Amino acid sequence: MRKESVIRRVMTFDTVNVKPAVQQKVEGMLDKYSEFESRAASAGAGTFYWWVS
């Protein structure tokens, strides 16, 4: 899987139909990390963190 594919998937994700339980689970997982830490891990993780926040 190419790095761009994660960013592309984030950018094309349907945010309107996300179930609240899924949203809460992801927010809980990301609360442990800062934006800096996510960007240091990878560009895709940083983009996902920024997008969710």
C-alpha positions in Angstrom: 0.0 0.0 0.0 1.4 3.4 -1.0 1.6 6.3 1.5 -0.6 8.4 -0.7 -3.4 5.9 -0.4 -4.0 6.6 3.3 -4.2 10.4 2.6 -6.5 9.8 -0.4 -8.8 7.6 1.7 -8.9 10.2 4.4 -9.7 13.0 1.9 -12.5 10.9 0.2 -14.1 9.5 3.4 -17.8 10.1 3.8 -18.0 12.1 7.1 -21.7 12.5 6.9 -22.5 8.8 7.6 -20.0 8.0 10.4 -21.7 6.2 13.3 -21.3 8.1 16.6 -19.8 5.0 18.2 -17.1 4.8 15.6 -16.4 8.5 16.0 -16.1 8.2 19.8 -13.8 5.2 19.5 -11.4 7.0 17.1 -11.4 10.1 19.2 -10.6 8.0 22.3 -7.7 6.3 20.5 -6.2 9.7 19.3 -6.6 11.4 22.7 -3.4 9.6 23.7 -1.3 11.4 21.1 -0.4 14.9 20.1 -0.4 16.2 16.5 3.3 16.4 16.7 3.6 12.7 17.7 1.3 11.6 14.9 3.2 13.6 12.3 6.5 12.2 13.5 5.1 8.6 13.1 4.1 9.2 9.4 2.6 11.7 7.0 -0.5 9.6 6.8 -1.0 9.4 10.5 -0.4 13.1 10.8 -3.0 13.8 8.1 -5.5 11.5 9.7 -4.9 13.1 13.1 -5.4 16.6 11.7 -8.5 15.5 9.8 -10.2 13.9 12.8 -9.3 16.8 15.0 
